[in-house]
Amino acid sequence: MSSEAASRRRALSGWGRTVPTGADVVLPAVGDDVSRALAAAGPRGIIARGLGRSYGDAAQNAGGAVVDMTSLDCAVAADWETGVVEVDAGLGLDKLMELVIPHGWFPPVLPGTRNVTVGGAIAADIHGKNHHVDGSFCDHVVSFDLLAPSGTYTGVSAATNPEVFWATAGGMGLTGIVTRAVLQLVPVETAYMTVATRRIPHLDELMETMEATDAGHRYAVAWFDSLATGANLGRGILMHAEHTRLDDLEPARRHEPLDYSAPERVQVPPLPVGVVNRFSIGAFNWAWYTKSPRNPRTAVESVPAYFHPLDGVTDWNRLYGPRGFLQYQFVVPFGAEATVRYAVERLAHGGAASPVTVLKRFGRANAGMLSFPMEGWTLTLDIPTRTRGLAAMLDELDQHVLAAGGRIYLAKDSRVDPDVFAAMYPELDRWREVRAKLDPDGVMRSDLARRLRLV
């Protein structure tokens, strides 16, 4: 490594704070430091890490090395006529938005947090509220540079090197380290969203309404009450949104329509116990549902308010206490609505209190061998790890998801059985073949890879 590169042993965990492990963390000062770190990796291997928002152990490497890519976060080039930008992989989506929105462009896909690097977005092939229209992140990646143990791959695209591209898209960093990417942005007229909100009294009507209306909106997401049962099972709030056009913006905002900022307003201190429990979430869910309008109501909101409300609270994961939480996310094909309903019922009756309970509809899958989205329903919940019987409950749900032809999301997972995972991803063996060419000595390693026997 260069004399400017820093390396020290640190305990790392995912955003769920469940199973921290120690690794030698390298903070590269220049791009060549990444190559040196890869060459110097010991028997426990190496993995890249961004802003640490994978919920489980994807960016941990117990006893090995971890390259913190966030020090390499420059925008290299931008064409404001076409909306094509070239950026370092360590650039966060928050900084990307600060850069591109004032020029009338917008990231093509945003997940539930803006604190994700471009490299992490490729590694997880992240999705957002617009998958049913725009697909996932890697559908908008023009090309990327990959530093693999077998060599450097420059300008990798779906057209020029499809195997490398689609093994890396969703491959959780295990094919090599993405160092730079070229992205195609989407045009916008303002830095605001026009959001239509309405509450719906139970799950069946919620899903029927989504099926009938989602296609008419670029962004669509539903929150529902994780603890409601009986006639109120799955009562929720449906939010459709579009980018606000300049003509639809109130006159006071038209003089700076592309003004964008996303301040963090609240800091959560370390807590000796979690404040997220069945009682606090029950009260929160009731209040959130009842304050929402019975009939559709449209309002103009800021980008952070619609896409990333939780990002306004720094270290909100501390609310779950020192034992942390896990996020459980699965997708099942259309036609498997009974599986979604069973999961909602099982979790509600099992007391799985979740303040973040999200239902969306995905569009078609891309060619990513380990990419998560597929055409169907996706359900997401944040659940405290101290929930009684949680492990057995989720193991049971995994079997229902598998039987329905669905799968879980690697970027969120911290506990699935490796055999169940393998059965969920039919292209796993093909991915292993491509990975073996890129990394014949098994240098790229992570806690997730060992837990699921991916390498």
ZAMARGU-4260 file (C-alpha; in steps of 0.2 Angstrom, whole numbers, plus 5000, padded with zeros to 4 digits):
<rodrens>
0) 5000/5000/5000 | 5005/5018/4998 | 5012/5027/5013 | 4996/5037/5013 | 4984/5022/5015
5) 4978/5018/5032 | 4975/5000/5039 | 4968/4995/5056 | 4959/4981/5065 | 4941/4986/5068
10) 4925/4977/5073 | 4912/4978/5059 | 4894/4974/5058 | 4879/4977/5046 | 4866/4990/5048
15) 4856/4977/5059 | 4871/4977/5072 | 4868/4958/5075 | 4885/4949/5073 | 4900/4960/5073
20) 4917/4953/5068 | 4935/4960/5067 | 4944/4964/5051 | 4959/4974/5045 | 4951/4989/5037
25) 4961/4997/5023 | 4957/5015/5019 | 4964/5018/5002 | 4971/5035/4998 | 4972/5032/4979
30) 4966/5019/4967 | 4982/5010/4967 | 4980/5006/4985 | 4965/4995/4981 | 4976/4984/4969
35) 4989/4983/4983 | 4977/4978/4996 | 4970/4964/4984 | 4988/4958/4981 | 4992/4958/4999
40) 4976/4948/5005 | 4980/4934/5017 | 4972/4917/5018 | 4955/4925/5025 | 4954/4935/5009
45) 4947/4952/5006 | 4930/4961/5003 | 4925/4979/4998 | 4914/4989/5010 | 4904/5005/5006
50) 4893/5015/5019 | 4889/4999/5029 | 4870/4998/5025 | 4869/4980/5020 | 4859/4973/5035
55) 4868/4957/5038 | 4886/4952/5035 | 4889/4955/5017 | 4903/4968/5020 | 4911/4959/5034
60) 4926/4948/5034 | 4931/4940/5050 | 4950/4939/5052 | 4953/4945/5035 | 4954/4962/5026
65) 4940/4974/5021 | 4943/4989/5009 | 4933/5004/5014 | 4930/5012/4997 | 4922/5028/5004
70) 4938/5037/5003 | 4937/5036/4984 | 4922/5046/4980 | 4925/5058/4966 | 4914/5062/4951
75) 4926/5059/4936 | 4916/5066/4922 | 4898/5071/4917 | 4889/5075/4901 | 4874/5086/4906
80) 4866/5085/4889 | 4864/5066/4890 | 4864/5063/4908 | 4879/5051/4908 | 4891/5052/4923
85) 4907/5043/4927 | 4910/5041/4946 | 4921/5032/4958 | 4913/5017/4966 | 4915/5025/4983
90) 4903/5039/4979 | 4887/5039/4989 | 4870/5041/4982 | 4868/5056/4993 | 4883/5065/4986
95) 4878/5059/4968 | 4861/5068/4971 | 4869/5083/4977 | 4879/5083/4961 | 4866/5079/4948
100) 4850/5086/4953 | 4854/5104/4951 | 4858/5100/4933 | 4841/5092/4930 | 4846/5074/4932
105) 4841/5061/4945 | 4848/5043/4950 | 4838/5030/4940 | 4835/5019/4955 | 4835/5024/4974
110) 4834/5011/4988 | 4826/5015/5005 | 4842/5025/5010 | 4853/5037/5001 | 4868/5031/5011
115) 4873/5018/4999 | 4889/5019/4987 | 4888/5016/4969 | 4899/5001/4971 | 4887/4994/4984
120) 4872/4998/4973 | 4880/4987/4959 | 4885/4973/4971 | 4868/4972/4978 | 4859/4977/4962
125) 4848/4988/4972 | 4830/4991/4968 | 4818/5005/4973 | 4800/5010/4972 | 4800/5011/4953
130) 4806/4993/4949 | 4789/4989/4940 | 4794/5003/4928 | 4813/5005/4928 | 4820/4989/4934
135) 4835/4989/4946 | 4851/4999/4947 | 4862/4988/4936 | 4849/4990/4922 | 4855/5008/4921
140) 4874/5005/4923 | 4882/5008/4906 | 4899/5000/4911 | 4910/4998/4926 | 4929/4994/4930
145) 4932/4978/4940 | 4948/4974/4949 | 4947/4955/4950 | 4961/4944/4957 | 4963/4937/4939
150) 4966/4954/4932 | 4958/4971/4929 | 4943/4972/4918 | 4940/4990/4911 | 4923/4996/4903
155) 4913/4980/4908 | 4896/4981/4900 | 4881/4970/4897 | 4885/4970/4879 | 4904/4968/4879
160) 4907/4956/4893 | 4889/4950/4899 | 4896/4935/4910 | 4907/4947/4921 | 4893/4961/4921
165) 4879/4950/4927 | 4889/4939/4939 | 4895/4956/4947 | 4877/4964/4947 | 4870/4957/4963
170) 4886/4946/4966 | 4889/4955/4983 | 4907/4960/4979 | 4913/4942/4977 | 4918/4943/4959
175) 4931/4958/4963 | 4931/4976/4968 | 4921/4989/4957 | 4932/5004/4956 | 4923/5015/4944
180) 4906/5016/4935 | 4897/5025/4921 | 4878/5028/4924 | 4864/5034/4914 | 4853/5046/4924
185) 4835/5051/4921 | 4829/5069/4918 | 4819/5079/4930 | 4812/5097/4930 | 4812/5099/4949
190) 4819/5092/4965 | 4802/5088/4971 | 4789/5073/4971 | 4771/5074/4968 | 4764/5060/4980
195) 4746/5053/4981 | 4743/5045/4998 | 4728/5035/5004 | 4724/5022/5017 | 4717/5005/5014
200) 4708/4995/5027 | 4715/4978/5024 | 4728/4968/5015 | 4716/4960/5001 | 4710/4977/4996
205) 4728/4984/4997 | 4735/4971/4985 | 4720/4973/4973 | 4722/4992/4973 | 4741/4990/4969
210) 4738/4978/4956 | 4725/4989/4947 | 4734/5006/4949 | 4753/5004/4951 | 4756/5003/4932
215) 4750/5020/4930 | 4764/5028/4942 | 4782/5028/4941 | 4784/5025/4960 | 4773/5015/4970
220) 4775/5008/4988 | 4764/5003/5002 | 4767/5003/5021 | 4756/4992/5032 | 4753/4989/5050
225) 4763/4973/5055 | 4753/4970/5071 | 4735/4972/5064 | 4725/4956/5064 | 4707/4950/5060
230) 4697/4961/5049 | 4711/4974/5050 | 4725/4962/5044 | 4737/4972/5033 | 4728/4988/5034
235) 4740/5000/5025 | 4745/5016/5017 | 4748/5017/4998 | 4759/5030/4991 | 4761/5033/4972
240) 4773/5047/4966 | 4780/5056/4951 | 4793/5068/4948 | 4785/5085/4950 | 4785/5095/4934
245) 4790/5113/4934 | 4772/5119/4930 | 4765/5110/4945 | 4777/5118/4957 | 4770/5132/4968
250) 4776/5149/4962 | 4787/5152/4978 | 4798/5137/4973 | 4799/5140/4955 | 4814/5152/4956
255) 4825/5137/4962 | 4816/5122/4957 | 4831/5111/4957 | 4837/5116/4974 | 4841/5100/4984
260) 4847/5097/5002 | 4844/5082/5014 | 4849/5087/5031 | 4850/5075/5046 | 4839/5082/5060
265) 4840/5070/5074 | 4854/5060/5082 | 4850/5044/5091 | 4862/5040/5106 | 4868/5023/5111
270) 4854/5015/5120 | 4856/5001/5134 | 4839/4993/5129 | 4829/4994/5113 | 4814/5006/5112
275) 4806/4996/5097 | 4794/4983/5104 | 4777/4977/5102 | 4769/4991/5112 | 4779/5006/5105
280) 4776/4999/5087 | 4758/4996/5090 | 4755/5014/5095 | 4766/5020/5081 | 4757/5009/5068
285) 4740/5015/5074 | 4745/5033/5074 | 4753/5032/5056 | 4738/5023/5049 | 4724/5034/5057
290) 4733/5051/5052 | 4733/5046/5034 | 4718/5051/5023 | 4704/5039/5019 | 4702/5046/5001
295) 4717/5049/4990 | 4726/5066/4994 | 4740/5073/4983 | 4754/5084/4990 | 4771/5090/4984
300) 4785/5083/4995 | 4804/5085/4994 | 4815/5070/4988 | 4821/5065/5005 | 4803/5066/5013
305) 4797/5053/5000 | 4812/5042/4997 | 4822/5043/5013 | 4812/5049/5029 | 4823/5038/5040
310) 4839/5046/5034 | 4834/5061/5043 | 4837/5052/5059 | 4856/5048/5062 | 4860/5030/5068
315) 4841/5026/5069 | 4847/5007/5070 | 4851/5011/5088 | 4833/5012/5092 | 4833/4993/5092
320) 4845/4992/5106 | 4862/4983/5107 | 4855/4966/5101 | 4850/4974/5085 | 4837/4969/5072
325) 4836/4960/5056 | 4827/4964/5040 | 4818/4950/5031 | 4814/4953/5013 | 4807/4941/5001
330) 4799/4941/4983 | 4786/4928/4977 | 4779/4928/4959 | 4762/4935/4955 | 4749/4922/4958
335) 4757/4918/4975 | 4747/4931/4984 | 4742/4917/4997 | 4760/4916/5002 | 4761/4935/5005
340) 4745/4934/5015 | 4751/4919/5026 | 4767/4928/5029 | 4758/4944/5035 | 4747/4933/5046
345) 4761/4923/5053 | 4771/4938/5058 | 4757/4948/5065 | 4751/4933/5076 | 4769/4930/5081
350) 4772/4947/5088 | 4785/4952/5075 | 4783/4971/5078 | 4790/4981/5063 | 4789/4999/5061
355) 4796/4997/5043 | 4784/4986/5034 | 4784/4988/5015 | 4775/4980/5001 | 4779/4983/4983
360) 4777/4975/4966 | 4792/4971/4955 | 4793/4971/4936 | 4803/4959/4926 | 4820/4952/4932
365) 4836/4956/4923 | 4850/4944/4919 | 4859/4946/4936 | 4863/4928/4942 | 4861/4933/4960
370) 4851/4948/4957 | 4836/4948/4969 | 4821/4956/4960 | 4809/4946/4950 | 4792/4949/4943
375) 4780/4948/4958 | 4777/4954/4976 | 4791/4959/4988 | 4788/4961/5007 | 4800/4969/5019
380) 4800/4970/5038 | 4812/4976/5051 | 4811/4964/5066 | 4820/4965/5083 | 4831/4950/5086
385) 4824/4948/5103 | 4807/4943/5096 | 4802/4927/5104 | 4803/4912/5092 | 4809/4923/5078
390) 4822/4911/5071 | 4809/4896/5069 | 4796/4908/5062 | 4807/4914/5048 | 4814/4897/5044
395) 4796/4892/5042 | 4792/4907/5030 | 4808/4903/5020 | 4800/4886/5016 | 4784/4894/5010
400) 4793/4907/5000 | 4804/4893/4992 | 4788/4882/4988 | 4780/4897/4979 | 4796/4900/4968
405) 4802/4915/4978 | 4818/4920/4986 | 4826/4931/4999 | 4837/4946/4997 | 4856/4944/5000
410) 4859/4962/5005 | 4846/4961/5019 | 4849/4943/5024 | 4859/4938/5040 | 4852/4920/5044
415) 4845/4910/5029 | 4850/4892/5028 | 4863/4889/5014 | 4854/4875/5006 | 4838/4884/5006
420) 4847/4899/4998 | 4854/4888/4985 | 4837/4881/4980 | 4830/4899/4979 | 4844/4904/4966
425) 4844/4892/4951 | 4859/4901/4943 | 4870/4900/4958 | 4881/4886/4950 | 4883/4897/4934
430) 4888/4911/4945 | 4901/4900/4954 | 4908/4896/4937 | 4910/4914/4932 | 4917/4919/4949
435) 4930/4905/4948 | 4937/4912/4932 | 4938/4929/4940 | 4945/4923/4957 | 4953/4906/4954
440) 4961/4906/4971 | 4946/4912/4981 | 4953/4929/4987 | 4936/4938/4988 | 4928/4932/5004
445) 4916/4938/5016 | 4906/4932/5032 | 4891/4931/5021 | 4900/4920/5008 | 4907/4908/5021
450) 4890/4907/5030 | 4881/4903/5014 | 4895/4892/5007 | 4895/4903/4991 | 4914/4901/4989
</rodrens>
